[in-house]
Amino acid sequence: MYQIRMYVVGKTPRSVKAIEDLRTILDSQIKTHGDYQLEIVDILKNPELAADDKIIATPTAIKHLPVPIAKILGDFSNIEKVLLGLDLKKID
């Protein structure tokens, strides 16, 4: 089971696109190999969670499980970069 938390600020077009991009990647790459849980956190509503995970920019996604913890921020449209950044795919 993959546990991923994505931090965004509100429902801006950039936030919505990042969420859609990440969900598309997870659905196409992870669901074929197992299951995942994606939690979306709006830091305007839950600033304490952002502080706990030391979020300095959004959008940011953190893979908490399986370890090791991995973090990626910014653009989520590049499948390879997202998979590598979240340690979901090993470098060949």
N, CA and C of each residue as an Amber inpcrd file, in Angstrom:
protein
   276
   0.8480000  -1.1820000   0.0000000   0.0000000   0.0000000   0.0000000
   0.8910000   1.2430000   0.0000000   0.6580000   2.0910000  -0.9700000
   1.3560000   3.3720000  -1.0430000   0.5030000   4.4280000  -0.3530000
   1.1170000   5.2220000   0.5180000   0.4280000   6.3300000   1.1670000
   1.1070000   7.6240000   0.7590000   0.3340000   8.4730000   0.0870000
   0.8750000   9.7160000  -0.4470000  -0.0020000  10.8620000   0.0310000
   0.6400000  11.9340000   0.4600000  -0.0660000  13.1400000   0.8770000
   0.3740000  14.2760000  -0.0410000  -0.6040000  14.9870000  -0.6120000
  -0.3110000  16.1180000  -1.4820000  -0.7960000  17.4010000  -0.8240000
   0.0990000  18.3730000  -0.7670000  -0.2180000  19.6820000  -0.2080000
  -0.4720000  20.6770000  -1.3230000  -1.5690000  21.4130000  -1.1960000
  -1.9270000  22.4620000  -2.1450000  -2.4140000  23.6730000  -1.3510000
  -2.5750000  24.7830000  -2.0590000  -3.1390000  25.9920000  -1.4560000
  -4.4320000  26.3050000  -2.1820000  -5.5500000  26.0060000  -1.5560000
  -6.8420000  26.3020000  -2.1500000  -7.1360000  25.4740000  -3.3870000
  -8.1540000  25.9070000  -4.1180000  -8.5580000  25.2150000  -5.3440000
  -8.2170000  26.0650000  -6.5550000  -6.9740000  26.4640000  -6.6340000
  -6.5130000  27.2610000  -7.7640000  -6.3690000  26.3600000  -8.9830000
  -6.3370000  26.9340000 -10.1790000  -6.1190000  26.0990000 -11.3700000
  -4.8410000  25.2670000 -11.2780000  -3.7870000  25.8320000 -10.7150000
  -2.5180000  25.0970000 -10.5730000  -2.6810000  23.9080000  -9.6210000
  -3.3800000  24.1220000  -8.5170000  -3.6130000  23.0330000  -7.5620000
  -4.4550000  21.9260000  -8.1760000  -5.5330000  22.3070000  -8.8430000
  -6.4200000  21.3250000  -9.4650000  -5.6690000  20.5110000 -10.5070000
  -4.8490000  21.1700000 -11.3290000  -4.0640000  20.4720000 -12.3600000
  -3.0680000  19.5100000 -11.7250000  -2.3820000  19.9430000 -10.6780000
  -1.4040000  19.0830000 -10.0060000  -2.0750000  17.8340000  -9.4390000
  -3.2280000  18.0100000  -8.8240000  -3.9720000  16.8660000  -8.2700000
  -4.3890000  15.9120000  -9.3860000  -4.9300000  16.4520000 -10.4600000
  -5.3420000  15.6220000 -11.5940000  -4.1520000  14.8740000 -12.1870000
  -3.0340000  15.5760000 -12.3700000  -1.8390000  14.9350000 -12.9350000
  -1.3520000  13.7980000 -12.0400000  -1.2760000  14.0450000 -10.7360000
  -0.7960000  13.0110000  -9.8240000  -1.7530000  11.8220000  -9.7990000
  -3.0390000  12.0730000  -9.7610000  -4.0130000  10.9670000  -9.7650000
  -3.9020000  10.1380000 -11.0410000  -3.7280000  10.8050000 -12.1670000
  -3.5780000  10.0970000 -13.4410000  -2.3640000   9.1780000 -13.3990000
  -1.2480000   9.6940000 -12.8940000  -0.0220000   8.8930000 -12.8040000
  -0.2200000   7.7200000 -11.8540000  -0.7760000   7.9740000 -10.6890000
  -0.9760000   6.9020000  -9.7180000  -1.9350000   5.8400000 -10.2460000
  -3.0090000   6.2730000 -10.8950000  -3.9660000   5.3100000 -11.4470000
  -3.3460000   4.4480000 -12.5370000  -2.4890000   5.0360000 -13.3590000
  -1.9030000   4.2780000 -14.4750000  -0.6850000   3.4660000 -14.0630000
   0.0490000   3.9060000 -13.0580000   1.3080000   3.2480000 -12.7050000
   1.2360000   2.4180000 -11.4260000   0.4830000   2.8560000 -10.4540000
   0.4710000   2.1830000  -9.1610000  -0.6530000   1.1570000  -9.0670000
  -1.8320000   1.4980000  -9.5420000  -2.9610000   0.5630000  -9.4270000
  -2.6760000  -0.7630000 -10.1060000  -1.7910000  -0.7560000 -11.1080000
  -1.4610000  -2.0080000 -11.7750000  -0.5490000  -2.8850000 -10.9240000
   0.1200000  -2.2830000  -9.9110000   1.0620000  -3.0280000  -9.0680000
   0.6190000  -3.1100000  -7.6110000  -0.4950000  -2.5480000  -7.2850000
  -0.9580000  -2.5440000  -5.9050000  -2.0000000  -1.4730000  -5.7080000
  -2.0550000  -0.9520000  -4.5180000  -3.0580000   0.0400000  -4.1970000
  -2.3750000   1.2540000  -3.5850000  -3.0910000   2.3790000  -3.5960000
  -2.5520000   3.5910000  -3.0040000  -3.6460000   4.3740000  -2.3060000
  -3.2090000   5.2070000  -1.3870000  -4.0870000   6.1290000  -0.6960000
  -3.5140000   7.5180000  -0.9210000  -4.3080000   8.4160000  -1.4810000
  -3.8750000   9.7810000  -1.7370000  -4.6980000  10.7190000  -0.8720000
  -4.0120000  11.4500000  -0.0050000  -4.6600000  12.4320000   0.8560000
  -4.3040000  13.8260000   0.3350000  -5.3150000  14.6530000   0.0960000
  -5.0980000  16.0170000  -0.3520000  -5.2640000  16.9330000   0.8470000
  -4.2450000  17.7750000   1.0970000  -4.2750000  18.6840000   2.2320000
  -4.1690000  20.1160000   1.7160000  -5.1730000  20.9140000   2.0440000
  -5.1370000  22.3440000   1.7460000  -4.4560000  23.0170000   2.9350000
  -3.2960000  23.6050000   2.7050000  -2.5540000  24.1590000   3.8410000
  -3.2240000  25.3970000   4.4340000  -4.1580000  25.9940000   3.7190000
  -4.9200000  27.0980000   4.3010000  -5.8560000  26.5870000   5.3870000
  -6.3400000  25.3480000   5.2320000  -7.2500000  24.7470000   6.2020000
  -6.5250000  23.9300000   7.2580000  -5.3460000  23.3960000   6.9300000
  -4.5870000  22.5270000   7.8420000  -3.1140000  22.9230000   7.8860000
  -2.8050000  24.1260000   8.3500000  -1.4060000  24.5600000   8.3570000
  -0.5110000  23.7200000   9.2650000  -1.0990000  23.0950000  10.2890000
  -0.2880000  22.2850000  11.2030000   0.2870000  21.0550000  10.5080000
  -0.4580000  20.4580000   9.5760000   0.0720000  19.3130000   8.8240000
   1.2350000  19.7440000   7.9390000   1.0960000  20.9050000   7.3290000
   2.1780000  21.4250000   6.4850000   3.4220000  21.6920000   7.3310000
   3.2290000  22.2130000   8.5220000   4.3670000  22.4730000   9.4110000
   5.0330000  21.1690000   9.8270000   4.2230000  20.1530000  10.1270000
   4.7720000  18.8560000  10.5380000   5.6370000  18.2390000   9.4400000
   5.2110000  18.3950000   8.1700000   5.9540000  17.8140000   7.0530000
   6.9610000  18.7890000   6.4390000   7.1050000  19.9630000   7.0770000
   8.0840000  20.9730000   6.6350000   7.8750000  21.3810000   5.1720000
   6.6350000  21.7180000   4.8400000   6.2870000  22.1290000   3.4880000
   6.6530000  23.5970000   3.3150000   7.4550000  23.8880000   2.2910000
   7.8730000  25.2690000   2.0350000   7.3180000  25.8140000   0.7290000
   6.7560000  24.9420000  -0.1040000   6.1850000  25.3550000  -1.3840000
   5.0950000  24.3700000  -1.7740000   4.1910000  24.8340000  -2.6160000
   3.1300000  23.9520000  -3.1040000   3.0450000  24.0600000  -4.6120000
   2.5280000  23.0600000  -5.2740000   2.0960000  21.7830000  -4.7270000
   3.2930000  20.8970000  -4.3770000   3.1410000  20.1350000  -3.3180000
   4.1580000  19.1840000  -2.8750000   3.4730000  17.8690000  -2.5460000
   4.0860000  16.7670000  -2.9600000   3.5840000  15.4330000  -2.6200000
   4.6620000  14.6880000  -1.8500000   4.2270000  13.9600000  -0.8340000
   5.1380000  13.1650000  -0.0050000   4.6310000  11.7310000   0.0300000
   5.5110000  10.8110000  -0.3010000   5.1940000   9.3790000  -0.1590000
   5.6700000   8.9630000   1.2290000   4.7270000   8.6490000   2.1100000
   5.0730000   8.2420000   3.4710000   5.3190000   6.7410000   3.5640000
   4.5680000   5.9660000   2.8050000   4.7380000   4.5100000   2.8000000
   4.6900000   4.0070000   1.3730000   5.4050000   2.9850000   1.0410000
   6.4350000   2.3510000   1.8450000   7.6650000   3.2490000   1.9630000
   8.4300000   3.0030000   3.0040000   9.6580000   3.7710000   3.2000000
  10.6520000   3.3950000   2.1100000  11.5510000   4.2560000   1.7480000
  11.8660000   5.5280000   2.3850000  10.8740000   6.6140000   1.9840000
  10.7380000   7.6000000   2.8680000   9.9000000   8.7550000   2.5800000
  10.5270000   9.5140000   1.4240000   9.6860000   9.9810000   0.5060000
  10.1650000  10.7360000  -0.6550000   9.2490000  11.9290000  -0.8760000
   9.8190000  13.0040000  -1.4220000   9.0700000  14.2440000  -1.5960000
   9.3610000  14.8320000  -2.9660000   8.3310000  15.3920000  -3.5920000
   8.4930000  16.0780000  -4.8690000   7.5810000  17.3050000  -4.8670000
   8.0600000  18.3810000  -5.4900000   7.2290000  19.5720000  -5.5580000
   7.2820000  20.1770000  -6.9480000   6.2640000  20.9870000  -7.2280000
   6.2350000  21.6940000  -8.5050000   5.3040000  21.0790000  -9.5190000
   5.8490000  20.7820000 -10.6760000   5.0930000  20.2930000 -11.8210000
   4.9210000  18.7720000 -11.7360000   3.6890000  18.3060000 -11.8620000
   3.4090000  16.8770000 -11.7720000   3.0090000  16.2790000 -13.1140000
   3.3190000  16.9730000 -14.2010000   2.8890000  16.4990000 -15.5140000
   3.8590000  15.5030000 -16.1440000   5.0990000  15.4470000 -15.6730000
   6.0890000  14.5410000 -16.2320000   6.0850000  13.2250000 -15.4380000
   5.5910000  12.1770000 -16.0530000   5.4290000  10.8960000 -15.3720000
   6.7400000  10.3820000 -14.7910000   7.7930000  10.3760000 -15.5880000
   9.0770000   9.8360000 -15.1130000   9.6100000  10.6040000 -13.9120000
   9.5330000  11.9370000 -13.9650000  10.0300000  12.7460000 -12.8510000
   9.2300000  12.5090000 -11.5790000   7.9270000  12.3680000 -11.7130000
   7.0870000  12.1130000 -10.5440000   7.4020000  10.7400000  -9.9540000
   7.4980000   9.7340000 -10.7920000   7.8060000   8.3860000 -10.3050000
   9.1770000   8.3310000  -9.6310000  10.1530000   8.9660000 -10.2310000
  11.4880000   8.9940000  -9.6270000  11.5000000   9.8270000  -8.3540000
  10.8450000  11.0000000  -8.3900000  10.8330000  11.8880000  -7.2380000
  10.1520000  11.2810000  -6.0300000   9.1320000  10.4800000  -6.2500000
   8.4250000   9.8200000  -5.1510000   8.9570000   8.4120000  -4.8820000
  10.0630000   8.0800000  -5.5170000  10.6970000   6.7710000  -5.3340000
   9.7110000   5.6410000  -5.6200000   8.9480000   5.8210000  -6.6920000
   7.9980000   4.7940000  -7.1150000   8.5530000   3.9470000  -8.2430000
   9.6610000   4.3890000  -8.8200000  10.2880000   3.6660000  -9.9220000
  11.7920000   3.8600000  -9.8120000  12.4950000   2.8030000  -9.8860000
  13.9590000   2.8780000  -9.7920000  14.5620000   3.3590000 -11.1090000
  15.6820000   4.0600000 -11.0110000  16.4110000   4.5080000 -12.1890000
  17.0280000   3.2990000 -12.8520000  16.8300000   3.1570000 -14.1740000
  17.3960000   2.0080000 -14.9050000  18.8850000   2.1630000 -15.1010000
